[in-house]
């Protein structure tokens, strides 16, 4: 497979440190590299995370390059020029490889916005197969006319294949593409993680002297999750259990730390009850995971949660510390309450608070549940289990010929299957 190459086109997430998408891109890339398929990243637009200081380089074996500079201008006109430059450089780079189009696929990490349409049109023009990432169902986030239109036809029409993160998304893609693109290839790729990195990590030295337990939430968006966790933390503290909430984020998107501090004060929490760690690299993040009493992953009884399998889940579980989450979506395929996770009713603050209290009341049981969650992760979500099926999927997309390739339904892979 050494003659094949995959180019990941992404925008706005930050690379190599950024939103939850960056680790998934790296794991996909390393899985493909393990079979001899070349892989590199083109980041189309500036980075939202200040920790990214290089416009090109190699991170954990994955080459990357920004198609523009790193800083996002405040001035609207300058910002438009930056994105125009990014699109022009993306066009130039893909144009240069058009002679290799029969051995190349573009892996598009964008699920909304003009980049989806532009990259799809460009790949069609150049004859390069396009693999669309779909790890969230964006109409669940927005009711915009553009979003509804994009998910009715265009996002499927120009794709050769689609990577989906949940069975719910897989069903919708199959239904919506039945008439638009009946030969679309679909591959189910759940939350995946390089578990060895998190299993082998040591607890952060900065946490060694802490006398109060802390719970951890990691992310860059979802402010409603953070507000929920602040309210839950207030419930736990009112029950007489002293603990903190640590928020780990690469960058703030749409909200600030002061907003959360103000909200925590409204709930009666002291200033030290919520604290932030911003811009950690992957190694510091793995150590930070090891120090938590438990990891928090609130989910909701809504379309957004039912179609998700958060990318951070694999990292949480791999750390060996217990995960507190909600009974919704594909998580229930491998997580069992009281066995390898703490699971409550979606959106139920009292359930969530009770599970946090259970962790504090019985640390030995919490450690046992965390260890069971780690074993589940290693056996089900480790990226090494995906190497063979993922590489075969991308090869099929590269070698795609309408009416000749095997039907899409035969390409769906169950999570954790070797």
C-alpha positions as CSV (number, residue, x, y, z in Angstrom):
1,X,0.0,0.0,0.0
2,X,3.0,2.2,0.0
3,X,1.9,3.9,-3.3
4,X,-1.2,5.3,-1.7
5,X,-1.5,8.5,0.2
6,X,-4.3,10.3,2.2
7,X,-4.3,14.0,2.7
8,X,-6.4,15.3,5.6
9,X,-8.0,18.7,5.0
10,X,-9.2,20.4,8.2
11,X,-10.1,23.9,9.2
12,X,-10.5,25.8,12.5
13,X,-9.8,23.0,14.9
14,X,-6.1,23.7,15.5
15,X,-3.3,21.2,14.9
16,X,-1.5,19.3,16.4
17,X,-3.1,20.6,19.6
18,X,-6.7,21.7,19.4
19,X,-10.3,20.6,19.7
20,X,-11.2,16.9,20.1
21,X,-10.8,16.3,16.4
22,X,-7.0,16.7,16.4
23,X,-6.3,13.4,18.3
24,X,-8.7,11.5,16.1
25,X,-6.9,12.8,13.0
26,X,-3.6,11.7,14.5
27,X,-4.9,8.3,15.3
28,X,-6.4,7.8,11.9
29,X,-3.2,8.9,10.3
30,X,-1.0,6.6,12.4
31,X,-3.3,3.7,11.7
32,X,-2.9,4.3,8.0
33,X,0.8,4.8,8.2
34,X,1.1,1.4,10.0
35,X,0.0,-0.2,6.7
36,X,2.3,1.9,4.5
37,X,-0.2,4.5,3.4
38,X,1.2,8.0,3.4
39,X,-0.7,10.5,5.5
40,X,-0.4,14.3,6.1
41,X,-2.5,17.2,7.3
42,X,-3.4,20.5,5.6
43,X,-4.9,22.9,8.1
44,X,-7.0,25.4,6.2
45,X,-7.1,28.5,8.3
46,X,-5.6,29.8,11.6
47,X,-5.3,27.9,14.8
48,X,-7.7,28.8,17.7
49,X,-5.2,27.4,20.2
50,X,-2.1,29.7,21.0
51,X,-0.1,26.6,21.9
52,X,0.3,25.8,18.2
53,X,3.4,27.9,17.1
54,X,4.6,26.1,14.0
55,X,3.0,26.5,10.5
56,X,4.5,23.1,9.5
57,X,6.2,20.2,11.1
58,X,5.8,16.5,12.1
59,X,3.9,15.5,15.3
60,X,3.9,11.9,16.5
61,X,4.9,10.9,13.0
62,X,2.2,12.9,11.2
63,X,3.4,15.7,8.9
64,X,1.2,18.8,9.0
65,X,1.1,22.2,7.3
66,X,-1.0,25.3,7.6
67,X,-2.2,26.8,4.4
68,X,-2.0,30.3,6.0
69,X,-0.5,31.8,9.1
70,X,-1.5,30.8,12.6
71,X,-3.1,34.0,14.1
72,X,-6.8,34.8,13.4
73,X,-7.1,38.6,12.7
74,X,-9.7,40.6,14.6
75,X,-10.4,42.8,11.6
76,X,-13.2,41.3,9.5
77,X,-11.6,42.3,6.2
78,X,-8.2,40.9,7.1
79,X,-9.9,37.8,8.4
80,X,-11.6,37.3,5.0
81,X,-8.3,37.7,3.2
82,X,-6.6,35.1,5.5
83,X,-9.3,32.5,4.6
84,X,-9.1,33.4,0.9
85,X,-5.4,32.8,1.1
86,X,-6.0,29.5,2.9
87,X,-8.3,28.4,0.2
88,X,-6.0,29.5,-2.6
89,X,-3.1,27.6,-1.0
90,X,-5.3,24.5,-0.5
91,X,-6.2,24.6,-4.2
92,X,-2.5,24.9,-5.2
93,X,-1.5,22.0,-3.1
94,X,-4.2,19.7,-4.4
95,X,-3.6,20.8,-7.9
96,X,0.0,19.8,-7.6
97,X,-0.9,16.2,-6.8
98,X,-3.6,15.8,-9.5
99,X,-1.3,13.4,-11.4
100,X,-1.4,11.1,-8.4
101,X,-5.2,11.2,-8.0
102,X,-5.5,7.5,-8.7
103,X,-3.4,6.8,-5.6
104,X,-4.7,9.6,-3.4
105,X,-7.7,10.3,-1.2
106,X,-8.7,13.5,0.6
107,X,-9.9,13.0,4.1
108,X,-12.1,16.0,4.9
109,X,-12.4,17.0,8.5
110,X,-15.1,19.6,8.2
111,X,-18.8,19.0,8.7
112,X,-20.2,22.5,8.2
113,X,-19.4,25.7,6.5
114,X,-18.0,26.7,3.0
115,X,-15.0,24.4,3.4
116,X,-17.2,21.4,2.9
117,X,-18.6,22.7,-0.4
118,X,-15.3,24.1,-1.7
119,X,-13.3,21.0,-1.0
120,X,-16.0,18.7,-2.4
121,X,-16.1,20.7,-5.6
122,X,-12.3,20.9,-5.9
123,X,-11.9,17.1,-5.4
124,X,-14.6,16.5,-8.0
125,X,-12.8,18.8,-10.5
126,X,-9.5,17.1,-9.9
127,X,-10.8,13.6,-9.8
128,X,-9.6,12.9,-6.2
129,X,-11.7,10.6,-4.1
130,X,-13.2,12.4,-1.0
131,X,-13.7,10.7,2.4
132,X,-15.9,12.8,4.6
133,X,-15.5,12.6,8.4
134,X,-18.8,12.7,10.3
135,X,-18.3,12.4,14.0
136,X,-21.2,14.7,14.9
137,X,-24.6,15.5,13.4
138,X,-24.3,19.2,12.9
139,X,-28.0,19.9,12.2
140,X,-28.5,19.0,15.9
141,X,-26.4,22.1,16.8
142,X,-28.0,24.5,14.4
143,X,-31.3,25.0,12.7
144,X,-29.9,27.3,10.0
145,X,-31.3,27.0,6.5
146,X,-27.7,26.4,5.2
147,X,-27.1,23.6,7.6
148,X,-30.4,21.8,6.7
149,X,-29.7,22.2,3.0
150,X,-26.1,20.9,3.3
151,X,-27.2,17.7,5.1
152,X,-30.1,17.0,2.6
153,X,-27.8,16.5,-0.3
154,X,-24.4,18.3,-0.9
155,X,-22.4,16.8,1.9
156,X,-23.1,13.3,0.6
157,X,-23.3,14.0,-3.2
158,X,-19.5,14.5,-3.8
159,X,-18.1,12.1,-1.2
160,X,-16.7,8.7,-2.2
161,X,-16.8,7.5,1.4
162,X,-17.8,8.6,4.9
163,X,-16.4,7.8,8.3
164,X,-19.2,7.8,10.9
165,X,-18.6,7.7,14.6
166,X,-22.0,6.2,15.7
167,X,-24.7,3.8,14.5
168,X,-27.3,6.6,14.6
169,X,-25.2,8.7,12.1
170,X,-24.6,5.6,10.0
171,X,-28.3,5.0,9.7
172,X,-29.0,8.6,8.7
173,X,-26.2,8.7,6.2
174,X,-27.5,5.5,4.6
175,X,-31.0,6.8,4.4
176,X,-30.1,10.3,3.1
177,X,-27.6,9.0,0.5
178,X,-29.8,6.3,-0.9
179,X,-30.9,8.5,-3.8
180,X,-28.2,11.1,-3.7
181,X,-25.2,8.8,-3.8
182,X,-26.3,5.1,-3.7
183,X,-22.7,3.9,-4.1
184,X,-21.4,5.8,-1.1
185,X,-19.0,3.7,1.0
186,X,-19.6,3.9,4.8
187,X,-17.3,2.9,7.6
188,X,-18.2,2.9,11.3
189,X,-15.2,4.2,13.3
190,X,-16.1,4.8,17.0
191,X,-14.1,6.8,19.4
192,X,-10.5,5.6,19.1
193,X,-7.4,6.2,21.2
194,X,-3.8,5.3,21.4
195,X,-4.4,3.7,24.8
196,X,-0.7,2.9,25.6
197,X,0.0,6.6,26.0
198,X,-2.6,7.0,28.7
199,X,-2.0,3.7,30.4
200,X,1.7,4.4,30.8
201,X,1.3,8.1,31.9
202,X,2.2,9.2,35.4
203,X,0.1,11.5,37.6
204,X,1.0,15.2,37.3
205,X,3.6,16.3,39.8
206,X,1.7,19.5,40.3
207,X,-1.2,17.5,41.8
208,X,0.9,15.5,44.2
209,X,0.4,18.0,47.1
210,X,-3.4,18.6,46.5
211,X,-5.5,17.8,49.5
212,X,-8.9,18.2,47.8
213,X,-10.2,15.8,45.2
214,X,-10.9,17.2,41.8
215,X,-13.1,16.0,38.9
216,X,-12.0,16.7,35.3
217,X,-13.8,17.8,32.2
218,X,-11.9,18.3,29.0
219,X,-13.1,20.2,26.0
220,X,-13.2,23.5,24.1
221,X,-16.9,24.0,23.3
222,X,-20.2,22.8,24.9
223,X,-20.6,25.6,27.4
224,X,-24.0,24.0,28.5
225,X,-22.0,21.0,29.7
226,X,-19.8,23.2,31.9
227,X,-22.8,25.1,33.4
228,X,-24.4,21.7,34.1
229,X,-21.2,20.5,35.9
230,X,-21.0,23.7,37.9
231,X,-24.5,23.2,39.2
232,X,-23.7,19.5,40.0
233,X,-20.6,20.6,41.8
234,X,-22.6,23.0,43.9
235,X,-25.0,20.1,44.8
236,X,-22.0,17.9,45.9
237,X,-20.5,20.7,47.9
238,X,-23.8,21.4,49.7
239,X,-23.9,17.7,50.7
240,X,-20.7,18.4,52.6
241,X,-18.1,16.9,50.2
242,X,-15.2,19.2,49.4
243,X,-14.1,18.8,45.8
244,X,-13.2,20.9,42.8
245,X,-13.9,21.0,39.1
246,X,-11.0,21.2,36.8
247,X,-11.6,22.3,33.2
248,X,-8.9,21.4,30.7
249,X,-9.1,23.1,27.3
250,X,-6.8,23.9,24.4
251,X,-8.6,27.2,23.7
252,X,-11.8,29.0,24.6
253,X,-14.4,29.0,21.9
254,X,-17.5,31.2,22.5
255,X,-17.0,31.5,26.3
256,X,-14.4,32.6,28.8
257,X,-13.1,31.5,32.2
258,X,-14.6,34.6,33.8
259,X,-18.0,33.6,32.5
260,X,-17.7,30.3,34.3
261,X,-16.3,31.9,37.5
262,X,-19.3,34.3,37.6
263,X,-21.7,31.4,37.1
264,X,-20.0,29.4,39.8
265,X,-20.4,32.3,42.2
266,X,-24.1,32.5,41.4
267,X,-24.4,28.8,42.5
268,X,-22.7,29.7,45.8
269,X,-19.4,28.1,45.0
270,X,-16.1,29.7,46.2
271,X,-13.7,31.0,43.6
272,X,-11.3,28.1,44.1
273,X,-14.0,25.5,43.3
274,X,-13.5,25.8,39.6
275,X,-10.1,26.2,37.9
276,X,-8.7,25.9,34.4
277,X,-5.7,24.4,32.7
278,X,-5.3,25.9,29.2
279,X,-3.1,24.8,26.3
280,X,-1.7,21.5,27.7
281,X,0.2,19.4,25.2
282,X,-0.7,15.7,24.9
283,X,1.8,14.5,27.4
284,X,0.8,17.0,30.1
285,X,-2.8,16.1,29.4
286,X,-2.2,12.4,29.9
287,X,-0.6,13.1,33.3
288,X,-3.5,15.4,34.2
289,X,-6.0,12.6,33.5
290,X,-4.2,10.3,35.9
291,X,-4.7,12.8,38.8
292,X,-8.5,13.1,38.6
293,X,-10.9,11.5,41.1
294,X,-13.0,10.9,38.0
295,X,-13.7,12.2,34.5
296,X,-17.0,13.9,33.7
297,X,-18.9,13.3,30.5
298,X,-22.4,14.7,30.7
299,X,-24.7,13.7,27.9
300,X,-28.3,14.7,27.1
301,X,-31.5,13.2,26.0
302,X,-31.4,15.0,22.7
303,X,-30.3,14.5,19.1
304,X,-26.8,15.9,19.6
305,X,-26.0,13.3,22.3
306,X,-27.7,10.4,20.7
307,X,-25.6,10.8,17.5
308,X,-22.3,11.3,19.3
309,X,-19.5,9.2,20.8
310,X,-17.2,11.8,22.2
311,X,-13.6,11.5,21.1
312,X,-12.4,12.2,24.6
313,X,-14.1,9.1,26.0
314,X,-11.3,6.8,24.9
315,X,-8.7,9.0,26.5
316,X,-10.7,9.2,29.8
317,X,-11.1,5.4,30.0
318,X,-7.5,4.7,29.0
319,X,-6.2,6.7,31.9
320,X,-7.6,4.2,34.4
321,X,-9.6,6.8,36.3
322,X,-13.4,6.2,36.4
323,X,-15.8,8.0,34.0
324,X,-19.1,9.5,35.1
325,X,-21.5,9.8,32.2
326,X,-25.1,9.3,31.0
327,X,-27.2,6.5,29.6
328,X,-27.5,7.6,25.9
329,X,-26.2,6.5,22.5
330,X,-23.6,4.0,21.6
331,X,-21.8,4.3,25.0
332,X,-24.2,1.7,26.3
333,X,-22.8,-0.9,23.9
334,X,-19.8,-1.3,26.1
335,X,-20.2,0.7,29.3
336,X,-22.2,-0.8,32.3
337,X,-23.1,1.2,35.3
338,X,-21.2,0.1,38.4
339,X,-19.0,-2.2,36.4
340,X,-16.7,-0.1,34.2
341,X,-18.3,3.3,34.5
342,X,-20.8,5.4,36.6
343,X,-23.9,6.0,34.5
344,X,-26.9,8.1,35.3
345,X,-30.0,9.5,33.6
346,X,-29.2,12.0,30.8
347,X,-29.4,15.6,32.1
348,X,-30.2,14.6,35.6
349,X,-28.2,16.8,38.0
350,X,-29.0,14.7,41.1
351,X,-28.0,11.4,39.4
352,X,-24.7,13.0,38.3
353,X,-24.1,14.4,41.8
354,X,-24.8,11.1,43.4
355,X,-22.2,9.4,41.2
356,X,-19.6,12.0,42.1
357,X,-20.4,11.4,45.8
358,X,-20.1,7.7,45.3
359,X,-16.5,8.2,43.9
360,X,-15.6,10.3,47.0
361,X,-17.2,7.9,49.5
362,X,-15.6,4.7,48.2
363,X,-12.3,5.4,46.4
364,X,-11.4,1.7,46.3
365,X,-14.5,0.9,44.3
366,X,-13.9,3.9,42.1
367,X,-10.4,2.6,41.4
368,X,-11.8,-0.8,40.6
369,X,-14.3,0.7,38.2
370,X,-11.7,2.8,36.6
371,X,-9.4,-0.2,36.0
372,X,-12.4,-2.1,34.4
373,X,-13.0,0.9,32.1
374,X,-9.4,0.9,31.1
375,X,-9.6,-2.8,30.1
376,X,-12.7,-2.1,28.1
377,X,-11.0,0.7,26.3
378,X,-7.9,-1.4,25.5
379,X,-10.1,-4.2,24.2
380,X,-12.6,-2.1,22.3
381,X,-11.4,1.4,21.4
382,X,-7.6,1.1,20.9
383,X,-6.6,2.4,17.5
384,X,-4.6,-0.8,16.8
385,X,-7.8,-2.7,16.4
386,X,-8.8,-0.4,13.6
387,X,-5.7,-0.5,11.5
388,X,-6.7,-3.3,9.1
389,X,-10.3,-2.3,8.5
390,X,-9.5,1.4,8.3
391,X,-6.7,1.0,5.7
392,X,-8.9,-1.3,3.6
393,X,-11.7,1.2,3.7
394,X,-9.4,4.0,2.4
395,X,-7.9,1.8,-0.3
396,X,-11.5,0.9,-1.5
397,X,-12.2,4.7,-1.7
398,X,-9.1,5.3,-3.6
399,X,-9.8,2.4,-6.0
400,X,-13.5,3.3,-6.2
401,X,-15.3,2.6,-9.4
402,X,-19.1,3.0,-9.6
403,X,-20.9,-0.2,-9.9
404,X,-17.7,-2.3,-9.4
405,X,-16.8,-1.8,-5.7
406,X,-18.6,-3.9,-3.1
407,X,-21.8,-2.4,-1.6
408,X,-21.5,0.1,1.2
409,X,-23.3,-2.1,3.7
410,X,-20.5,-4.7,3.5
411,X,-18.0,-2.1,4.6
412,X,-19.6,-1.2,8.0
413,X,-17.3,-2.4,10.8
414,X,-18.4,-3.1,14.3
415,X,-16.5,-1.3,17.1
416,X,-13.5,-3.2,18.4
417,X,-13.6,-5.9,15.7
418,X,-10.1,-6.8,14.5
